[in-house]
Amino acid sequence: MSYEMMSTCAAITLATAIEDLAEDSGRPIEEIRKEFLESTAYECLLDFDSGLWAEGPDSFREYYRRTMSKKSFAGAQKHQRTGDA
């Protein structure tokens, strides 16, 4: 598949995932978009070798949630180790 086709699929996946999450959460699209674009999930979406671009928006949202959960968990562990308030 061509780079252009993969890029188009990734863009559609991203846009749909952002719209769906904004609708489900009631949060502004701009806020969701910013979070997605700063995430490691977005980096993976654009890594065409990962295949995430071909899985569709539901799979991408689930991957995003998993990566954010791991990030939150790692942050909580760091917080506990350092004793930060």
NUMI-703571 format. One line per field, with one value per residue: residue number from 0; residue in three letters; chain; x, y, z of N, C-alpha, C, O in turn. Coordinates in nm, 2 decimals, padded with zeros to 4 digits, always signed. Atoms other than C-alpha are relative to their C-alpha. Layout:
REM NUMI-703571
resi: NUM, ...
resn: ala, ...
chain: A, ...
n_X: X, ...
n_Y: Y, ...
n_Z: Z, ...
ca_X: X, ...
ca_Y: Y, ...
ca_Z: Z, ...
c_X: X, ...
c_Y: Y, ...
c_Z: Z, ...
o_X: X, ...
o_Y: Y, ...
o_Z: Z, ...
END
This chain:
REM NUMI-703571
resi: 0, 1, 2, 3, 4, 5, 6, 7, 8, 9, 10, 11, 12, 13, 14, 15, 16, 17, 18, 19, 20, 21, 22, 23, 24, 25, 26, 27, 28, 29, 30, 31, 32, 33, 34, 35, 36, 37, 38, 39, 40, 41, 42, 43, 44, 45, 46, 47, 48, 49, 50, 51, 52, 53, 54, 55, 56, 57, 58, 59, 60, 61, 62, 63, 64, 65, 66, 67, 68, 69, 70, 71, 72, 73, 74, 75, 76, 77, 78, 79, 80, 81, 82, 83, 84
resn: met, ser, tyr, glu, met, met, ser, thr, cys, ala, ala, ile, thr, leu, ala, thr, ala, ile, glu, asp, leu, ala, glu, asp, ser, gly, arg, pro, ile, glu, glu, ile, arg, lys, glu, phe, leu, glu, ser, thr, ala, tyr, glu, cys, leu, leu, asp, phe, asp, ser, gly, leu, trp, ala, glu, gly, pro, asp, ser, phe, arg, glu, tyr, tyr, arg, arg, thr, met, ser, lys, lys, ser, phe, ala, gly, ala, gln, lys, his, gln, arg, thr, gly, asp, ala
chain: A, A, A, A, A, A, A, A, A, A, A, A, A, A, A, A, A, A, A, A, A, A, A, A, A, A, A, A, A, A, A, A, A, A, A, A, A, A, A, A, A, A, A, A, A, A, A, A, A, A, A, A, A, A, A, A, A, A, A, A, A, A, A, A, A, A, A, A, A, A, A, A, A, A, A, A, A, A, A, A, A, A, A, A, A
n_X: +00.08, -00.08, -00.01, +00.12, +00.12, -00.01, +00.02, +00.14, +00.06, -00.04, +00.07, +00.14, +00.00, -00.02, +00.11, +00.12, -00.02, +00.02, +00.14, +00.07, -00.04, +00.06, +00.15, +00.02, -00.04, +00.05, -00.11, -00.02, -00.08, -00.14, -00.07, -00.03, -00.10, -00.13, -00.05, -00.04, -00.12, -00.11, -00.01, -00.08, +00.09, +00.00, -00.13, +00.01, +00.09, -00.07, -00.10, +00.08, -00.04, +00.08, +00.13, +00.11, +00.07, +00.09, +00.09, +00.12, +00.01, +00.02, -00.13, -00.09, +00.04, -00.03, -00.15, -00.03, +00.04, -00.10, -00.12, +00.02, +00.01, -00.14, -00.07, +00.05, -00.05, -00.15, -00.01, +00.04, -00.11, -00.11, +00.05, -00.02, -00.14, -00.06, +00.07, +00.05, +00.14
n_Y: -00.12, -00.12, -00.09, -00.09, +00.07, +00.02, -00.13, -00.03, +00.09, -00.05, -00.13, +00.03, +00.07, -00.10, -00.09, +00.07, +00.03, -00.12, -00.03, +00.10, -00.02, -00.13, +00.02, +00.09, -00.06, -00.14, -00.09, -00.07, +00.07, -00.06, +00.06, +00.14, +00.00, -00.04, +00.12, +00.10, -00.04, +00.00, +00.14, +00.10, +00.07, -00.07, +00.04, +00.14, -00.01, -00.04, +00.10, +00.09, +00.13, +00.05, +00.05, -00.06, -00.09, +00.08, +00.06, -00.08, -00.09, +00.07, +00.06, -00.11, -00.06, +00.09, +00.00, -00.13, +00.02, +00.09, -00.07, -00.10, +00.07, +00.04, -00.12, -00.04, +00.10, -00.02, -00.13, +00.03, +00.08, -00.09, -00.08, +00.07, +00.01, -00.12, -00.06, -00.13, -00.02
n_Z: +00.00, +00.01, -00.12, +00.00, -00.05, -00.15, -00.07, +00.01, -00.10, -00.13, -00.02, -00.02, -00.13, -00.11, +00.00, -00.05, -00.14, -00.08, +00.00, -00.08, -00.14, -00.05, -00.02, -00.12, -00.13, -00.01, +00.00, +00.13, +00.10, +00.00, -00.11, +00.04, +00.10, -00.06, -00.08, +00.09, +00.08, -00.08, -00.06, +00.07, +00.09, +00.13, +00.06, +00.05, +00.11, +00.11, +00.03, +00.09, -00.02, -00.12, +00.04, -00.07, +00.09, +00.08, -00.10, -00.02, -00.12, -00.13, -00.04, -00.03, -00.13, -00.11, -00.01, -00.07, -00.14, -00.06, -00.01, -00.10, -00.13, -00.04, -00.03, -00.13, -00.10, -00.02, -00.08, -00.14, -00.06, -00.02, -00.11, -00.13, -00.03, -00.03, -00.12, +00.04, -00.04
ca_X: +00.00, +00.13, +00.24, -00.04, -00.30, -00.16, -00.14, -00.50, -00.61, -00.42, -00.57, -00.92, -00.86, -00.73, -01.01, -01.28, -01.13, -01.11, -01.47, -01.59, -01.40, -01.52, -01.88, -01.85, -01.68, -01.84, -01.50, -01.41, -01.26, -00.96, -00.87, -00.89, -00.70, -00.41, -00.39, -00.39, -00.13, +00.10, +00.06, +00.28, -00.03, -00.02, +00.35, +00.26, -00.03, +00.21, +00.46, +00.32, +00.51, +00.30, -00.02, -00.22, -00.32, -00.51, -00.70, -00.95, -01.06, -01.19, -00.86, -00.67, -00.88, -00.83, -00.45, -00.45, -00.64, -00.39, -00.09, -00.24, -00.32, +00.04, +00.16, -00.07, +00.04, +00.41, +00.35, +00.17, +00.46, +00.71, +00.50, +00.50, +00.87, +00.96, +00.70, +00.59, +00.26
ca_Y: +00.00, +00.35, +00.60, +00.83, +00.57, +00.48, +00.85, +00.90, +00.60, +00.73, +01.08, +00.94, +00.71, +01.00, +01.24, +00.98, +00.88, +01.24, +01.31, +00.99, +01.06, +01.42, +01.31, +01.03, +01.24, +01.58, +01.74, +01.99, +01.85, +02.09, +01.95, +01.59, +01.67, +01.83, +01.52, +01.28, +01.47, +01.48, +01.10, +00.81, +00.65, +00.91, +00.84, +00.47, +00.56, +00.73, +00.45, +00.26, -00.05, -00.08, -00.14, +00.06, +00.30, +00.01, -00.10, +00.18, +00.44, +00.20, +00.01, +00.34, +00.48, +00.16, +00.17, +00.54, +00.45, +00.17, +00.39, +00.67, +00.42, +00.30, +00.66, +00.75, +00.43, +00.51, +00.87, +00.74, +00.50, +00.78, +01.00, +00.73, +00.67, +01.03, +01.11, +01.42, +01.57
ca_Z: +00.00, -00.08, +00.18, +00.07, +00.14, +00.48, +00.57, +00.46, +00.67, +00.97, +00.93, +00.91, +01.21, +01.42, +01.32, +01.39, +01.72, +01.84, +01.74, +01.91, +02.23, +02.25, +02.20, +02.46, +02.72, +02.65, +02.64, +02.37, +02.05, +02.07, +02.41, +02.29, +01.98, +02.18, +02.41, +02.12, +01.92, +02.22, +02.30, +02.22, +02.07, +01.80, +01.73, +01.69, +01.46, +01.23, +01.25, +00.95, +01.04, +01.36, +01.16, +01.40, +01.12, +00.95, +01.27, +01.27, +01.53, +01.79, +01.81, +01.81, +02.10, +02.30, +02.23, +02.34, +02.66, +02.74, +02.68, +02.90, +03.18, +03.18, +03.18, +03.47, +03.66, +03.61, +03.73, +04.04, +04.11, +04.07, +04.30, +04.57, +04.54, +04.57, +04.84, +04.64, +04.77
c_X: +00.09, +00.00, -00.12, -00.12, +00.01, -00.02, -00.15, -00.08, +00.03, -00.07, -00.15, -00.02, +00.01, -00.12, -00.13, +00.01, -00.01, -00.14, -00.08, +00.03, -00.06, -00.15, -00.03, +00.03, -00.06, +00.10, +00.02, +00.10, +00.14, +00.08, +00.04, +00.10, +00.14, +00.05, +00.04, +00.13, +00.13, +00.03, +00.10, -00.09, +00.00, +00.13, -00.01, -00.10, +00.07, +00.12, -00.07, +00.04, -00.08, -00.13, -00.12, -00.09, -00.11, -00.11, -00.13, -00.01, -00.03, +00.12, +00.10, -00.04, +00.04, +00.15, +00.04, -00.03, +00.10, +00.13, -00.01, -00.01, +00.14, +00.07, -00.05, +00.05, +00.14, +00.01, -00.04, +00.11, +00.11, -00.03, +00.02, +00.14, +00.07, -00.06, -00.05, -00.15, -00.08
c_Y: +00.12, +00.08, +00.09, -00.06, -00.03, +00.13, +00.04, -00.08, +00.05, +00.13, -00.02, -00.07, +00.10, +00.09, -00.07, -00.03, +00.12, +00.04, -00.09, +00.02, +00.13, -00.02, -00.09, +00.07, +00.14, +00.10, +00.07, -00.08, +00.05, -00.06, -00.15, -00.01, +00.02, -00.12, -00.11, +00.03, +00.00, -00.14, -00.09, -00.09, +00.06, -00.03, -00.14, +00.00, +00.04, -00.09, -00.11, -00.15, -00.07, -00.06, +00.06, +00.09, -00.08, -00.07, +00.08, +00.08, -00.07, -00.06, +00.11, +00.06, -00.10, +00.00, +00.13, -00.01, -00.08, +00.08, +00.11, -00.06, -00.03, +00.13, +00.05, -00.09, +00.03, +00.13, -00.02, -00.07, +00.10, +00.09, -00.07, -00.02, +00.12, +00.07, +00.14, +00.01, +00.05
c_Z: +00.00, +00.13, +00.01, +00.06, +00.15, +00.08, +00.00, +00.11, +00.14, +00.04, +00.03, +00.14, +00.11, +00.01, +00.06, +00.15, +00.09, +00.01, +00.09, +00.15, +00.06, +00.02, +00.12, +00.13, +00.02, +00.01, -00.14, -00.09, +00.00, +00.12, -00.03, -00.10, +00.05, +00.07, -00.10, -00.07, +00.09, +00.06, -00.08, -00.09, -00.14, -00.08, -00.06, -00.12, -00.13, -00.04, -00.08, +00.02, +00.12, -00.05, +00.07, -00.09, -00.08, +00.09, +00.02, +00.13, +00.13, +00.06, +00.04, +00.14, +00.11, +00.02, +00.08, +00.15, +00.08, +00.03, +00.11, +00.14, +00.05, +00.04, +00.14, +00.12, +00.03, +00.07, +00.14, +00.07, +00.03, +00.12, +00.14, +00.04, +00.05, +00.12, -00.03, +00.05, -00.11
o_X: +00.20, -00.09, -00.17, -00.20, -00.09, -00.08, -00.19, -00.16, -00.06, -00.12, -00.21, -00.12, -00.06, -00.17, -00.20, -00.08, -00.07, -00.19, -00.16, -00.06, -00.10, -00.20, -00.12, -00.04, -00.06, +00.07, -00.02, +00.20, +00.24, +00.20, +00.15, +00.20, +00.24, +00.17, +00.15, +00.22, +00.24, +00.12, +00.13, -00.04, +00.00, +00.13, +00.04, -00.07, +00.04, +00.19, -00.13, -00.04, -00.09, -00.18, -00.23, -00.21, -00.21, -00.20, -00.23, +00.08, +00.03, +00.15, +00.17, +00.05, +00.08, +00.20, +00.12, +00.04, +00.14, +00.19, +00.08, +00.03, +00.17, +00.15, +00.04, +00.08, +00.18, +00.10, +00.02, +00.14, +00.17, +00.05, +00.06, +00.17, +00.15, -00.01, -00.08, -00.23, -00.20
o_Y: +00.12, +00.07, +00.12, +00.00, -00.01, +00.13, +00.10, -00.03, +00.05, +00.15, +00.04, -00.04, +00.10, +00.12, +00.00, -00.01, +00.12, +00.08, -00.05, +00.02, +00.13, +00.03, -00.06, +00.04, +00.18, +00.22, +00.01, -00.13, -00.03, -00.09, -00.19, -00.09, -00.05, -00.16, -00.17, -00.05, -00.01, -00.16, -00.07, -00.15, -00.01, -00.05, -00.16, -00.08, -00.02, -00.07, -00.21, -00.24, -00.19, -00.15, +00.03, +00.10, -00.02, -00.13, +00.02, +00.06, -00.02, -00.05, +00.10, +00.09, -00.05, -00.01, +00.13, +00.03, -00.05, +00.07, +00.14, +00.00, -00.02, +00.12, +00.09, -00.04, +00.03, +00.14, +00.04, -00.04, +00.09, +00.12, -00.01, -00.01, +00.12, +00.15, +00.22, -00.09, +00.08
o_Z: +00.06, +00.21, +00.12, +00.13, +00.22, +00.18, +00.11, +00.18, +00.23, +00.15, +00.12, +00.21, +00.21, +00.12, +00.14, +00.23, +00.20, +00.12, +00.17, +00.23, +00.17, +00.12, +00.20, +00.23, +00.14, +00.04, -00.24, -00.05, -00.01, +00.10, +00.00, -00.09, +00.02, +00.06, -00.07, -00.09, +00.03, +00.14, -00.20, -00.19, -00.24, -00.20, -00.17, -00.21, -00.24, -00.14, -00.02, -00.02, +00.13, +00.02, +00.03, -00.07, -00.12, +00.04, +00.07, +00.22, +00.23, +00.18, +00.14, +00.22, +00.22, +00.14, +00.17, +00.23, +00.19, +00.13, +00.19, +00.23, +00.17, +00.14, +00.22, +00.22, +00.15, +00.16, +00.23, +00.19, +00.14, +00.20, +00.23, +00.16, +00.14, +00.19, +00.06, +00.04, -00.10
END
